Amino acid sequence: MMDTFQLVSLAIAKRLGISASEITMETELMELGIDSLDAAELLMDLEEKLGVEVEATRKLKTIKDVVAEIEAAVNE
């Protein structure tokens, strides 16, 4: 089974048409051209895929932030 980082990086890679290998935990969303609307849509896609509800309580700046929010929702 894939870990959360792998799920996030694959979802972003698919959305942007890039290789998931280009994405690290430290990659900033803005570096990838992901704005707040794109981030919200990405979270909705991941919520649907994982069957969880993510309530982003802070600004998502890096892939690590996205992973942390998803893991917090999964572990609730």
N, C-alpha and C positions, 0 to 999 in steps of 0.2 A: 504494500500500500504506500502511496506517495505521502510525503510529509507536507505540511502547510506551505512551506516555501516553494516546493516543487509545484504544487497546485497553483499558487499565485503567479509564479514565473511563467508557467505554461499558459495560463489564462491571459496574461499580459502579452506574451509573445504572439499568441494567436490573434489577439485584438489588434496588435500593431504590425503584424507581419514580419517579426524579427525572430532571431534564434533565442531560445530560453537561456542559452549559455552566455548571452550578453548581459544577463541580469544577475545582480548579486544582492545580498541583504542590504548593502550600503547604497545601492543605486537610488538616486533621487527620482521621484515621479516626474518632476519638471524636466529632468535630463531626457526622459523618454517622451516628452511632449504630452504628459498626462496632466490635465488641469483638474480642478475640483469636481467638475461635472463628470469627466471621464472616470475619476476615482470612485464617485458615487455609483456609476453604472457598473464598474468593475466589481465593487462590493456586492451589488445586487445580483450579478451573475454568480459570484462565489456563494452567496447566501442560498441561492436556488440550488446550486450544485451540491452544497454541503447540508442543506436542510436546517440552517441556523439563521438567526436574526442578529445582524451586526449593527450595533448602535455606536458609530464612530464618535467617541467623546472628545477626541482631540484632532488637531490638524494632521493629516496624513502627509508626511514629507518624504519618507523613504519606503522601500519595500519592507524593511523591518517593521515599520509602523503598521503597515497593512497586515502583515503576518501576525503581529501581536494582537491586533483588534479581532482578527478571525479566531485565533487560539483562545482569547478571552471568552468569545461567544460560544465556542465549542465546549469549553470547560465549565460553563454555567450550569 
